[in-house]
Amino acid sequence: MKLTAAAYVRLTRPPNSLMMFFAVVVGAVASNISSLSADKLLLALATAYGLTGSSMILNDYFDREVDAVNNPSRPIPSGAVSPSSALVFSFITAGVGLTAAALTNFPCLLLATASYIVATAYNWRLKKTGLVGNMAVSFTVVAPFLYGSLIVGQTFGRVAWFAMLAFLANTGREVVKGMSDVAGDAKRDVRTVARVYGLDKAAYLGSGLYMAAVALSPLPYLLGLVNFAYMVVVAVADAGFVYSSIKLVLKPTAEQGRRQKNLTLLWMFIALIAFLTGSL
């Protein structure tokens, strides 16, 4: 029983689900920290964890045949959780997430529903489309920041600019990620930029998206939405994105793509800290 329970928890990918909750908190703090209460935080946790966890379960469900070869230790291919049980668990966690969103307010329910639909469409079909799928993932990544504004009764306002920067950077990361997965993607007929147009084109596009985010990063400060502390911290993230872009363009290989897509997570986290610091 303990092993089975642990396998179900693993399906929800706790680090990913909790990171989504952290993003919601950042969006709320940046928008109106005075309106953030304990009950709103609990509902936000249920929504973020429930919907992200459900999406992660669906991802494992649809990828179960590939995982049987590439990741046989995951709960479904290992036999710890049956595919049908995983699917039912996904419906339950999604129900928890959407119910919590409905109990928060109607705008939250609308955004949560839209985000979950996009995530489900990605797992089911959009993953194979390449760039469209990349942008779908980026939408689900920035949605928690926007959701944070809604739970404290604000419009997107300030966080919209950060969401735009995060969308550009994450889409770049998704494109670069495809550089290291060409062999596996060929077996699944996933039409990534790297597979269809080559590693060099993927490196150029990914780097271009990184640099677009860097070029636009001063906007929140110039518009008076954050304080100068934002500029100090975001400069570190910008330097990281420039470094990754140079490395990718100079050496557009699968290994370089793998290395830089991992580093991009660090640059994105620093940018998140910059936004949070600049909003306090």
Sequence and secondary structure as in RCSB ss.txt:
>XXXX:A:sequence
MKLTAAAYVRLTRPPNSLMMFFAVVVGAVASNISSLSADKLLLALATAYGLTGSSMILNDYFDREVDAVNNPSRP
IPSGAVSPSSALVFSFITAGVGLTAAALTNFPCLLLATASYIVATAYNWRLKKTGLVGNMAVSFTVVAPFLYGSL
IVGQTFGRVAWFAMLAFLANTGREVVKGMSDVAGDAKRDVRTVARVYGLDKAAYLGSGLYMAAVALSPLPYLLGL
VNFAYMVVVAVADAGFVYSSIKLVLKPTAEQGRRQKNLTLLWMFIALIAFLTGSL
>XXXX:A:secstr
 HHHHHHHHHHT HHHHHHHHHHHHHHHHHHHGGG  HHHHHHHHHHHHHHHHHHHHHHHHHTHHHHHHH TTSH
HHHTSS HHHHHHHHHHHHHHHHHHHHHH HHHHHHHHHHHHHHHHHHHTGGGGTHHHHHHHHHHHHHHHHHHHH
HTT  SHHHHHHHHHHHHHHHHHHHHHGGG HHHHHHHT   HHHHH HHHHHHHHHHHHHHHHHHTTHHHHTTS
S HHHHHHHHHHHHHHHHHHHHHHH   HHHHHHHHHHHHHHHHHHHHHHHHHH 
